[in-house]
Each structure stands twice: as C-alpha cells, then as structure tokens.
Amino acid sequence: MTEPAPDDIATERRADQSTEASEPRLDHVGLAVRDLDAAAEWYCAAFGYERELTLRVDPIDLDIVMLRHATHGDRLELLHRPGSSAGLRAADPAEAALSEAFGHIAFDVRGLDAAFERAIGLGARPVMTPQPSPEKGVRMAYVADPEGNLVELLERP
C-alpha cells in the first residue's frame, strides 16, 4: 500500500473541512527564533518536518519559514526579526506555567525514549527524562530546543 502524496492529504483535509460547517481548527503555531535556518534544520531533523514555504514581510523586516509535516499535515511557523530578544525561556514546565503565555510545544511521538535521545543528540537540552504522565496511560518527556524553547514529547497508547 502506498502512502498518499502530501497534496492528496491536503485535498482530503480540505474536503473533510467542507463537510464540517466552518468548524475551526488549529492551522499552525508560530515560534519566533534567533537563528531561522538552524531552527528549521533542527525541527526538520527532530520531528520530520519539511520546509513548505519561505516568506519575507519587508515593511517589518520579518522572515518566515513555514514547516509542514508531510504525513500528518501539521504546520510550524518559524519567524525571525533582526533585533529580536529572547522571551520566556523557562527551565522546566512548572516555571513555564507561571507565565501567562504559550509555555511549550508538544509532539506526539512513537518510541518516546528514542525520540528523547534523538532530540538530545541533535542539540536539545534534557529537561525531564521519559516518565509516566499525569494523564493515565501516557508517557512524557521534555527537552529544550537549541534556543531554549520547551518541547514536550508525548507517547500515547
């Protein structure tokens, strides 16, 4: 059995949406980064994303790389503006929960231990080793990407 092409997945997703009377869905998450190319390479290598498009918004000196997962279709938007400064860089999930803002991004993975080790091998900092989640039957771990953003790894049964 062959996997559907990315365009087929997008077409199926649009067809499903048209039958769901304008039900909102999450399109993407935007993450401002210091080094756009390095961040894109890391998220592609760690989680299987591919570069979907690159944009430039000249009036505000903003560069954008949109990443898309070819199998799942989810998107991660990486943004960079010269002169930007680091925002919240919580050391762990508990510290992140003290800020009224997005505190982390989470990925559902198969093989949590291997995904955790792969992320570390690609330059992530270990934050919380794989362990049971408070959600029954789920395992979780946290890393910080090379720029310090918290990334949760979840393995559901």
C-alpha positions in Angstrom: 0.0 0.0 0.0 1.4 3.4 -1.0 1.2 6.5 1.2 -0.8 9.4 -0.2 1.1 12.3 -1.6 1.2 15.5 0.5 -1.1 17.2 -2.0 -3.6 14.3 -1.6 -3.5 14.7 2.2 -4.2 18.5 1.9 -7.0 17.8 -0.5 -8.6 15.2 1.8 -8.2 17.6 4.8 -10.0 20.4 2.8 -12.7 18.0 1.7 -13.3 16.9 5.3 -13.4 20.6 6.4 -16.0 21.5 3.8 -18.5 19.0 5.4 -17.9 20.4 8.9 -19.9 23.7 8.7 -16.9 26.0 9.3 -15.6 24.2 12.4 -12.4 26.0 13.4 -9.2 24.0 13.5 -5.6 24.9 14.5 -3.7 25.8 11.4 -0.2 26.4 12.8 1.8 27.5 15.7 4.3 30.4 15.3 7.6 30.4 17.1 10.0 33.4 17.0 13.6 32.3 16.8 17.1 33.8 16.9 18.5 31.7 14.0 15.9 30.8 11.4 17.9 28.3 9.4 19.3 26.5 12.4 15.8 26.2 14.0 14.3 25.0 10.7 17.0 22.3 10.4 16.5 21.2 14.0 12.7 20.8 13.8 13.0 19.1 10.4 15.6 16.6 11.8 14.0 16.1 15.2 10.3 15.7 14.1 10.2 15.0 10.4 9.1 18.4 9.1 9.8 19.7 5.7 10.1 23.3 4.5 6.8 24.3 3.0 7.5 27.9 2.1 9.6 30.9 2.9 8.2 34.4 3.1 9.5 37.9 3.6 7.5 40.8 5.0 9.6 43.8 4.1 7.7 46.6 5.9 8.5 45.0 9.3 11.8 43.2 8.3 10.3 39.8 9.1 11.4 36.5 7.7 9.3 33.4 7.9 9.8 29.7 7.3 6.7 27.5 7.3 7.4 23.9 8.1 4.9 21.1 7.3 4.8 17.5 8.3 4.3 15.6 5.1 2.4 12.7 6.8 0.3 14.5 9.4 -0.1 17.9 7.7 0.5 19.9 10.9 2.5 23.1 10.4 5.1 25.0 12.5 5.8 28.6 11.5 9.3 29.9 12.4 9.7 33.7 12.5 12.7 36.0 12.8 13.1 39.8 13.0 16.6 41.4 13.4 16.9 42.9 16.9 14.6 40.4 18.5 15.3 39.4 22.1 14.7 36.2 23.9 11.4 35.9 25.6 10.3 33.3 28.1 13.0 30.6 28.4 11.6 28.6 31.3 13.8 26.0 32.8 11.0 23.5 33.1 7.2 23.0 32.7 6.5 24.3 36.3 8.3 27.5 35.6 6.6 27.9 32.2 3.2 27.6 33.9 4.0 30.8 35.9 3.9 32.9 32.8 0.5 33.7 31.1 1.8 32.9 27.6 2.5 29.8 25.5 4.9 27.8 27.6 5.8 24.9 25.3 5.0 23.0 22.2 4.1 19.3 22.3 4.7 16.4 19.9 3.0 13.0 19.9 5.8 10.5 19.1 6.1 6.8 18.8 9.1 5.4 20.7 9.4 8.1 23.4 12.8 7.0 24.7 14.3 7.0 21.1 12.7 10.4 20.3 14.1 11.9 23.5 17.6 10.6 22.8 17.4 11.7 19.1 16.4 15.3 20.2 19.3 15.3 22.7 21.7 14.1 20.0 20.6 16.9 17.8 21.5 19.5 20.4 18.4 19.7 22.7 18.9 20.1 26.4 17.3 17.4 28.6 14.7 18.9 30.9 12.6 15.9 32.1 13.5 12.3 31.2 10.8 9.9 29.9 8.3 9.1 32.6 4.6 8.5 33.2 2.4 11.5 32.5 -0.3 12.6 34.9 -2.7 11.5 32.0 -3.3 7.8 32.5 -1.5 5.5 30.1 0.6 8.3 28.6 4.3 8.7 28.9 6.0 12.1 28.6 9.4 13.9 28.5 10.6 17.4 28.0 13.6 18.9 26.2 14.6 22.4 25.4 15.4 23.0 21.7 18.8 24.5 20.9 17.4 28.1 21.5 15.9 27.1 24.9 12.2 26.7 23.9 10.5 23.9 25.9 9.3 20.9 23.8 7.2 18.2 25.3 7.3 14.7 23.9 4.2 12.5 24.5 3.7 8.9 23.7 0.0 7.8 23.8 -1.1 4.2 23.9 
